[in-house]
Protein backbone atom coordinates (compact mmCIF):
# COMPACT_ATOMS: atom_id res chain seq x y z
CA UNK A 1 0.00 0.00 0.00
CA UNK A 2 1.25 3.48 -0.77
CA UNK A 3 1.91 5.64 2.25
CA UNK A 4 0.14 8.60 0.60
CA UNK A 5 -3.11 6.59 0.63
CA UNK A 6 -2.94 6.26 4.42
CA UNK A 7 -2.10 9.93 4.89
CA UNK A 8 -4.88 10.90 2.52
CA UNK A 9 -7.46 9.05 4.66
CA UNK A 10 -6.18 10.79 7.79
CA UNK A 11 -6.08 14.17 6.07
CA UNK A 12 -9.61 13.72 4.76
CA UNK A 13 -10.87 12.71 8.20
CA UNK A 14 -9.18 15.74 9.80
CA UNK A 15 -10.69 18.02 7.15
CA UNK A 16 -14.21 16.64 7.70
CA UNK A 17 -13.80 16.87 11.49
CA UNK A 18 -12.50 20.45 11.50
CA UNK A 19 -15.17 21.58 9.02
CA UNK A 20 -17.76 20.40 11.54
CA UNK A 21 -15.87 22.09 14.40
CA UNK A 22 -15.47 18.80 16.25
CA UNK A 23 -12.64 17.92 18.62
CA UNK A 24 -11.18 14.42 18.47
CA UNK A 25 -13.04 13.61 21.72
CA UNK A 26 -16.36 14.92 20.41
CA UNK A 27 -16.08 12.98 17.15
CA UNK A 28 -14.99 9.85 19.02
CA UNK A 29 -18.03 10.07 21.30
CA UNK A 30 -20.38 10.61 18.35
CA UNK A 31 -18.87 7.74 16.34
CA UNK A 32 -18.53 5.37 19.29
CA UNK A 33 -14.75 4.92 18.90
CA UNK A 34 -11.76 6.05 20.97
CA UNK A 35 -10.14 9.46 20.54
CA UNK A 36 -6.75 7.70 20.55
CA UNK A 37 -7.78 5.61 17.54
CA UNK A 38 -9.00 8.71 15.66
CA UNK A 39 -5.74 10.50 16.41
CA UNK A 40 -3.76 7.54 15.06
CA UNK A 41 -5.90 7.46 11.90
CA UNK A 42 -5.48 11.20 11.32
CA UNK A 43 -1.70 10.91 11.76
CA UNK A 44 -1.52 7.93 9.37
CA UNK A 45 -0.19 5.66 12.15
CA UNK A 46 -2.98 3.13 11.73
CA UNK A 47 -5.63 2.28 9.16
CA UNK A 48 -9.29 2.41 10.15
CA UNK A 49 -11.28 -0.81 9.99
CA UNK A 50 -14.26 -0.96 7.66
CA UNK A 51 -16.56 -0.83 10.72
CA UNK A 52 -14.81 2.33 11.99
CA UNK A 53 -15.07 3.95 8.55
CA UNK A 54 -18.79 3.19 8.44
CA UNK A 55 -19.27 4.81 11.87
CA UNK A 56 -17.31 7.90 10.85
CA UNK A 57 -19.08 8.18 7.51
CA UNK A 58 -22.40 7.91 9.37
CA UNK A 59 -21.45 10.84 11.61
CA UNK A 60 -20.54 13.03 8.65
CA UNK A 61 -23.35 11.85 6.38
CA UNK A 62 -20.68 11.07 3.82
CA UNK A 63 -20.21 8.00 1.72
CA UNK A 64 -17.45 5.61 2.69
CA UNK A 65 -15.59 6.47 -0.52
CA UNK A 66 -15.51 10.18 0.37
CA UNK A 67 -13.10 9.38 3.20
CA UNK A 68 -10.69 8.10 0.53
CA UNK A 69 -11.55 10.63 -2.12
CA UNK A 70 -8.73 12.40 -3.87
CA UNK A 71 -9.87 15.87 -4.96
CA UNK A 72 -7.63 15.48 -8.02
CA UNK A 73 -8.84 11.98 -8.89
CA UNK A 74 -7.26 10.88 -12.17
CA UNK A 75 -9.24 10.62 -15.40
CA UNK A 76 -7.70 7.16 -15.81
CA UNK A 77 -6.90 4.75 -12.98
CA UNK A 78 -4.94 1.51 -13.22
CA UNK A 79 -5.25 -0.71 -10.16
CA UNK A 80 -2.19 -2.92 -9.71
CA UNK A 81 -1.65 -5.75 -7.20
CA UNK A 82 0.54 -4.64 -4.32
CA UNK A 83 -0.36 -0.97 -4.88
CA UNK A 84 -3.99 -1.06 -3.72
CA UNK A 85 -5.29 0.36 -0.49
CA UNK A 86 -6.95 -2.08 1.88
CA UNK A 87 -10.27 -1.66 3.68
CA UNK A 88 -10.14 -3.81 6.79
CA UNK A 89 -13.30 -5.42 8.09
CA UNK A 90 -14.10 -5.97 11.75
CA UNK A 91 -11.63 -8.14 13.68
CA UNK A 92 -11.64 -11.63 12.24
CA UNK A 93 -13.62 -10.48 9.23
CA UNK A 94 -12.69 -9.68 5.64
CA UNK A 95 -10.22 -7.15 4.29
CA UNK A 96 -11.09 -5.72 0.87
CA UNK A 97 -8.66 -4.44 -1.78
CA UNK A 98 -9.91 -1.20 -3.37
CA UNK A 99 -9.90 -1.45 -7.17
CA UNK A 100 -11.27 2.08 -7.77
CA UNK A 101 -9.73 5.46 -6.89
CA UNK A 102 -12.72 6.61 -4.83
CA UNK A 103 -14.59 9.28 -6.76
CA UNK A 104 -17.66 8.97 -4.53
CA UNK A 105 -19.84 7.43 -7.25
CA UNK A 106 -18.66 3.83 -7.50
CA UNK A 107 -16.76 1.52 -5.17
CA UNK A 108 -15.26 -1.70 -6.55
CA UNK A 109 -13.58 -4.05 -4.09
CA UNK A 110 -11.86 -7.44 -4.33
CA UNK A 111 -12.46 -9.86 -1.47
CA UNK A 112 -11.32 -13.33 -0.50
CA UNK A 113 -13.16 -15.39 2.11
CA UNK A 114 -11.51 -18.45 3.58
CA UNK A 115 -13.72 -21.45 4.49
CA UNK A 116 -16.10 -20.55 7.32
CA UNK A 117 -15.51 -16.77 7.04
CA UNK A 118 -18.17 -14.10 6.50
CA UNK A 119 -18.05 -10.43 5.53
CA UNK A 120 -19.82 -9.49 8.78
CA UNK A 121 -21.16 -11.21 11.87
CA UNK A 122 -24.70 -10.06 11.14
CA UNK A 123 -26.44 -8.97 7.92
CA UNK A 124 -26.65 -5.21 7.45
CA UNK A 125 -28.21 -2.83 4.93
CA UNK A 126 -27.45 0.49 3.22
CA UNK A 127 -29.04 2.56 0.44
CA UNK A 128 -27.10 1.33 -2.60
CA UNK A 129 -27.20 -1.07 -5.51
CA UNK A 130 -24.75 -3.93 -5.08
CA UNK A 131 -23.33 -6.47 -7.52
CA UNK A 132 -21.01 -9.33 -6.65
CA UNK A 133 -19.15 -11.33 -9.29
CA UNK A 134 -17.59 -14.60 -8.09
CA UNK A 135 -14.12 -15.16 -9.55
CA UNK A 136 -13.34 -18.50 -7.86
CA UNK A 137 -15.26 -20.86 -5.59
CA UNK A 138 -18.89 -20.63 -4.49
CA UNK A 139 -20.08 -17.67 -2.43
CA UNK A 140 -23.19 -17.76 -0.25
CA UNK A 141 -24.98 -14.43 -0.63
CA UNK A 142 -27.39 -14.10 2.29
CA UNK A 143 -29.98 -11.49 1.20
CA UNK A 144 -33.05 -10.73 3.31
CA UNK A 145 -32.51 -13.95 5.27
CA UNK A 146 -32.34 -16.19 2.19
CA UNK A 147 -29.03 -17.88 1.25
CA UNK A 148 -28.15 -17.92 -2.46
CA UNK A 149 -25.25 -20.01 -3.82
CA UNK A 150 -23.32 -17.97 -6.40
CA UNK A 151 -20.71 -20.03 -8.29
CA UNK A 152 -17.55 -18.91 -10.12
CA UNK A 153 -18.50 -16.95 -13.23
CA UNK A 154 -21.89 -15.97 -11.80
CA UNK A 155 -22.98 -12.63 -10.36
CA UNK A 156 -25.76 -11.49 -8.04
CA UNK A 157 -27.20 -7.96 -8.05
CA UNK A 158 -29.66 -6.59 -5.50
CA UNK A 159 -30.95 -3.54 -3.66
CA UNK A 160 -28.63 -3.23 -0.65
CA UNK A 161 -31.43 -1.87 1.52
CA UNK A 162 -32.19 -5.56 2.09
CA UNK A 163 -30.13 -6.90 5.02
CA UNK A 164 -27.25 -8.92 3.56
CA UNK A 165 -23.81 -10.43 4.04
CA UNK A 166 -21.54 -12.88 2.21
CA UNK A 167 -20.32 -16.19 3.59
CA UNK A 168 -18.04 -18.99 2.51
CA UNK A 169 -19.77 -22.22 3.48
CA UNK A 170 -17.49 -24.33 1.25
CA UNK A 171 -14.16 -26.04 1.94
CA UNK A 172 -12.25 -23.82 -0.51
CA UNK A 173 -11.41 -20.07 -0.58
CA UNK A 174 -13.83 -17.81 -2.45
CA UNK A 175 -12.63 -14.81 -4.45
CA UNK A 176 -15.12 -12.16 -5.52
CA UNK A 177 -15.45 -8.64 -6.89
CA UNK A 178 -17.96 -6.37 -5.13
CA UNK A 179 -19.33 -3.24 -6.82
CA UNK A 180 -21.45 -0.73 -4.91
CA UNK A 181 -23.10 2.44 -6.17
CA UNK A 182 -23.35 4.85 -4.57
CA UNK A 183 -20.61 3.78 -2.13
CA UNK A 184 -21.84 2.63 1.24
CA UNK A 185 -22.15 5.08 4.12
C-alpha positions as CSV (number, residue, x, y, z in Angstrom):
1,X,0.0,0.0,0.0
2,X,1.2,3.5,-0.8
3,X,1.9,5.6,2.2
4,X,0.1,8.6,0.6
5,X,-3.1,6.6,0.6
6,X,-2.9,6.3,4.4
7,X,-2.1,9.9,4.9
8,X,-4.9,10.9,2.5
9,X,-7.5,9.1,4.7
10,X,-6.2,10.8,7.8
11,X,-6.1,14.2,6.1
12,X,-9.6,13.7,4.8
13,X,-10.9,12.7,8.2
14,X,-9.2,15.7,9.8
15,X,-10.7,18.0,7.2
16,X,-14.2,16.6,7.7
17,X,-13.8,16.9,11.5
18,X,-12.5,20.5,11.5
19,X,-15.2,21.6,9.0
20,X,-17.8,20.4,11.5
21,X,-15.9,22.1,14.4
22,X,-15.5,18.8,16.2
23,X,-12.6,17.9,18.6
24,X,-11.2,14.4,18.5
25,X,-13.0,13.6,21.7
26,X,-16.4,14.9,20.4
27,X,-16.1,13.0,17.1
28,X,-15.0,9.8,19.0
29,X,-18.0,10.1,21.3
30,X,-20.4,10.6,18.4
31,X,-18.9,7.7,16.3
32,X,-18.5,5.4,19.3
33,X,-14.7,4.9,18.9
34,X,-11.8,6.0,21.0
35,X,-10.1,9.5,20.5
36,X,-6.8,7.7,20.5
37,X,-7.8,5.6,17.5
38,X,-9.0,8.7,15.7
39,X,-5.7,10.5,16.4
40,X,-3.8,7.5,15.1
41,X,-5.9,7.5,11.9
42,X,-5.5,11.2,11.3
43,X,-1.7,10.9,11.8
44,X,-1.5,7.9,9.4
45,X,-0.2,5.7,12.1
46,X,-3.0,3.1,11.7
47,X,-5.6,2.3,9.2
48,X,-9.3,2.4,10.2
49,X,-11.3,-0.8,10.0
50,X,-14.3,-1.0,7.7
51,X,-16.6,-0.8,10.7
52,X,-14.8,2.3,12.0
53,X,-15.1,3.9,8.6
54,X,-18.8,3.2,8.4
55,X,-19.3,4.8,11.9
56,X,-17.3,7.9,10.8
57,X,-19.1,8.2,7.5
58,X,-22.4,7.9,9.4
59,X,-21.5,10.8,11.6
60,X,-20.5,13.0,8.6
61,X,-23.4,11.8,6.4
62,X,-20.7,11.1,3.8
63,X,-20.2,8.0,1.7
64,X,-17.4,5.6,2.7
65,X,-15.6,6.5,-0.5
66,X,-15.5,10.2,0.4
67,X,-13.1,9.4,3.2
68,X,-10.7,8.1,0.5
69,X,-11.6,10.6,-2.1
70,X,-8.7,12.4,-3.9
71,X,-9.9,15.9,-5.0
72,X,-7.6,15.5,-8.0
73,X,-8.8,12.0,-8.9
74,X,-7.3,10.9,-12.2
75,X,-9.2,10.6,-15.4
76,X,-7.7,7.2,-15.8
77,X,-6.9,4.7,-13.0
78,X,-4.9,1.5,-13.2
79,X,-5.2,-0.7,-10.2
80,X,-2.2,-2.9,-9.7
81,X,-1.6,-5.8,-7.2
82,X,0.5,-4.6,-4.3
83,X,-0.4,-1.0,-4.9
84,X,-4.0,-1.1,-3.7
85,X,-5.3,0.4,-0.5
86,X,-7.0,-2.1,1.9
87,X,-10.3,-1.7,3.7
88,X,-10.1,-3.8,6.8
89,X,-13.3,-5.4,8.1
90,X,-14.1,-6.0,11.8
91,X,-11.6,-8.1,13.7
92,X,-11.6,-11.6,12.2
93,X,-13.6,-10.5,9.2
94,X,-12.7,-9.7,5.6
95,X,-10.2,-7.2,4.3
96,X,-11.1,-5.7,0.9
97,X,-8.7,-4.4,-1.8
98,X,-9.9,-1.2,-3.4
99,X,-9.9,-1.4,-7.2
100,X,-11.3,2.1,-7.8
101,X,-9.7,5.5,-6.9
102,X,-12.7,6.6,-4.8
103,X,-14.6,9.3,-6.8
104,X,-17.7,9.0,-4.5
105,X,-19.8,7.4,-7.2
106,X,-18.7,3.8,-7.5
107,X,-16.8,1.5,-5.2
108,X,-15.3,-1.7,-6.6
109,X,-13.6,-4.1,-4.1
110,X,-11.9,-7.4,-4.3
111,X,-12.5,-9.9,-1.5
112,X,-11.3,-13.3,-0.5
113,X,-13.2,-15.4,2.1
114,X,-11.5,-18.5,3.6
115,X,-13.7,-21.5,4.5
116,X,-16.1,-20.5,7.3
117,X,-15.5,-16.8,7.0
118,X,-18.2,-14.1,6.5
119,X,-18.0,-10.4,5.5
120,X,-19.8,-9.5,8.8
121,X,-21.2,-11.2,11.9
122,X,-24.7,-10.1,11.1
123,X,-26.4,-9.0,7.9
124,X,-26.6,-5.2,7.5
125,X,-28.2,-2.8,4.9
126,X,-27.5,0.5,3.2
127,X,-29.0,2.6,0.4
128,X,-27.1,1.3,-2.6
129,X,-27.2,-1.1,-5.5
130,X,-24.7,-3.9,-5.1
131,X,-23.3,-6.5,-7.5
132,X,-21.0,-9.3,-6.6
133,X,-19.2,-11.3,-9.3
134,X,-17.6,-14.6,-8.1
135,X,-14.1,-15.2,-9.6
136,X,-13.3,-18.5,-7.9
137,X,-15.3,-20.9,-5.6
138,X,-18.9,-20.6,-4.5
139,X,-20.1,-17.7,-2.4
140,X,-23.2,-17.8,-0.3
141,X,-25.0,-14.4,-0.6
142,X,-27.4,-14.1,2.3
143,X,-30.0,-11.5,1.2
144,X,-33.0,-10.7,3.3
145,X,-32.5,-13.9,5.3
146,X,-32.3,-16.2,2.2
147,X,-29.0,-17.9,1.2
148,X,-28.1,-17.9,-2.5
149,X,-25.2,-20.0,-3.8
150,X,-23.3,-18.0,-6.4
151,X,-20.7,-20.0,-8.3
152,X,-17.6,-18.9,-10.1
153,X,-18.5,-16.9,-13.2
154,X,-21.9,-16.0,-11.8
155,X,-23.0,-12.6,-10.4
156,X,-25.8,-11.5,-8.0
157,X,-27.2,-8.0,-8.1
158,X,-29.7,-6.6,-5.5
159,X,-31.0,-3.5,-3.7
160,X,-28.6,-3.2,-0.7
161,X,-31.4,-1.9,1.5
162,X,-32.2,-5.6,2.1
163,X,-30.1,-6.9,5.0
164,X,-27.2,-8.9,3.6
165,X,-23.8,-10.4,4.0
166,X,-21.5,-12.9,2.2
167,X,-20.3,-16.2,3.6
168,X,-18.0,-19.0,2.5
169,X,-19.8,-22.2,3.5
170,X,-17.5,-24.3,1.2
171,X,-14.2,-26.0,1.9
172,X,-12.2,-23.8,-0.5
173,X,-11.4,-20.1,-0.6
174,X,-13.8,-17.8,-2.5
175,X,-12.6,-14.8,-4.4
176,X,-15.1,-12.2,-5.5
177,X,-15.5,-8.6,-6.9
178,X,-18.0,-6.4,-5.1
179,X,-19.3,-3.2,-6.8
180,X,-21.5,-0.7,-4.9
181,X,-23.1,2.4,-6.2
182,X,-23.3,4.8,-4.6
183,X,-20.6,3.8,-2.1
184,X,-21.8,2.6,1.2
185,X,-22.2,5.1,4.1
